[in-house]
Amino acid sequence: QVQLVESGGGLVQPGGSLRLSCTASRSIFNISTMGWYRQAPGKQRELVATITIIGSTNYADSVKARFAISRDNAKNTVYLQMNSLKPEDTAVYYCNARPILPGFNYWGQGTQVTVSS
């Protein structure tokens, strides 16, 4: 059974930092592009950042230069370092694993990030 377990969300003041973690089943992690998506109340889920098996990254324009995605293949874990957080970053953040095998796509349960003073 494939599992994606997220952690690291919480409440932070504007300008602060948080680091999200997502640990995946080894069988999936090593063959997947890993990503973070977010969904704010009343809005559609949107891409935040992705990282491929070989470490190529992609970011939404709204988070470039503030967020950094990385992966530790030895720990089956992907991270999202979020700096200079803004109230508009408030959302539920979801971890995603998209294997190179077609037709598969996995999601974590989501972790709440709230940026407020």
C-alpha positions as CSV (number, residue, x, y, z in Angstrom):
1,Q,0.0,0.0,0.0
2,V,1.4,3.4,-1.0
3,Q,1.6,6.0,1.7
4,L,2.6,9.6,1.8
5,V,2.9,11.0,5.3
6,E,3.3,14.7,5.6
7,S,4.4,16.8,8.6
8,G,5.6,20.3,9.5
9,G,2.5,22.5,9.0
10,G,1.4,25.0,11.5
11,L,0.8,28.6,12.4
12,V,3.5,31.2,11.5
13,Q,3.7,34.9,11.4
14,P,4.2,36.8,8.1
15,G,7.8,36.8,7.2
16,G,8.4,33.5,9.1
17,S,9.6,30.1,7.9
18,L,8.3,26.5,7.9
19,R,9.6,23.3,6.5
20,L,7.2,20.6,5.3
21,S,8.3,17.0,5.1
22,C,6.7,14.1,3.2
23,T,7.9,10.5,3.6
24,A,6.7,8.0,0.9
25,S,6.8,4.3,0.5
26,R,10.2,3.4,-0.9
27,S,8.6,1.5,-3.8
28,I,7.1,4.7,-5.1
29,F,9.6,7.3,-4.1
30,N,12.5,6.1,-6.1
31,I,10.5,6.1,-9.4
32,S,8.5,9.3,-8.9
33,T,8.5,13.0,-9.5
34,M,7.6,14.4,-6.1
35,G,5.7,17.6,-5.6
36,W,3.9,19.9,-3.3
37,Y,0.5,21.4,-4.1
38,R,-1.8,23.6,-2.1
39,Q,-5.4,24.5,-1.8
40,A,-6.8,27.6,-0.2
41,P,-10.4,27.9,0.9
42,G,-12.7,28.4,-2.1
43,K,-9.8,27.9,-4.5
44,Q,-8.6,25.1,-6.7
45,R,-5.6,23.0,-5.8
46,E,-2.5,24.5,-7.4
47,L,1.1,23.5,-8.0
48,V,3.7,24.8,-5.6
49,A,6.8,22.9,-6.6
50,T,8.0,19.6,-8.1
51,I,11.3,17.8,-8.1
52,T,12.1,14.9,-10.5
53,I,14.0,11.7,-9.8
54,I,17.3,13.4,-10.9
55,G,16.6,16.6,-9.0
56,S,15.3,19.0,-11.6
57,T,12.9,21.5,-9.9
58,N,10.0,23.5,-11.0
59,Y,8.2,26.3,-9.0
60,A,5.0,28.3,-9.2
61,D,5.9,31.9,-10.0
62,S,4.3,33.0,-6.7
63,V,6.8,31.1,-4.6
64,K,10.0,31.4,-6.6
65,A,12.9,32.7,-4.6
66,R,11.0,32.1,-1.3
67,F,10.4,28.3,-1.3
68,A,12.8,25.5,-2.0
69,I,12.0,21.8,-2.7
70,S,14.5,19.1,-2.1
71,R,14.5,15.3,-1.8
72,D,16.5,12.8,0.3
73,N,16.5,9.6,-1.6
74,A,18.0,7.7,1.3
75,K,15.1,8.7,3.5
76,N,12.4,8.5,0.9
77,T,11.5,12.1,1.9
78,V,10.8,15.3,0.1
79,Y,11.0,18.6,1.8
80,L,9.5,22.1,1.1
81,Q,11.4,24.9,2.8
82,M,9.2,27.9,2.9
83,N,10.7,31.3,3.8
84,S,9.3,34.9,3.8
85,L,5.8,33.5,4.2
86,K,2.9,35.7,3.3
87,P,-0.8,35.5,4.4
88,E,-1.7,34.4,0.9
89,D,0.4,31.3,1.4
90,T,-2.2,30.1,3.8
91,A,-3.6,26.8,2.5
92,V,-3.6,23.0,3.0
93,Y,-0.4,21.7,1.5
94,Y,-0.5,18.3,-0.2
95,C,2.4,16.0,-1.0
96,N,2.2,14.3,-4.4
97,A,4.0,11.4,-6.0
98,R,3.8,10.9,-9.7
99,P,5.5,7.7,-10.8
100,I,7.1,7.3,-14.2
101,L,4.6,4.4,-14.7
102,P,1.6,5.9,-16.6
103,G,-1.8,6.0,-14.9
104,F,-0.6,6.4,-11.3
105,N,-0.7,9.4,-9.0
106,Y,-0.7,9.5,-5.2
107,W,-1.6,12.2,-2.7
108,G,-0.9,12.7,1.0
109,Q,-3.6,13.7,3.5
110,G,-2.6,17.3,3.6
111,T,-1.1,19.6,6.2
112,Q,-2.4,23.0,7.2
113,V,-0.2,26.1,6.9
114,T,-1.6,29.3,8.3
115,V,0.3,32.6,8.0
116,S,-1.2,35.2,10.3
117,S,-0.2,37.7,12.8
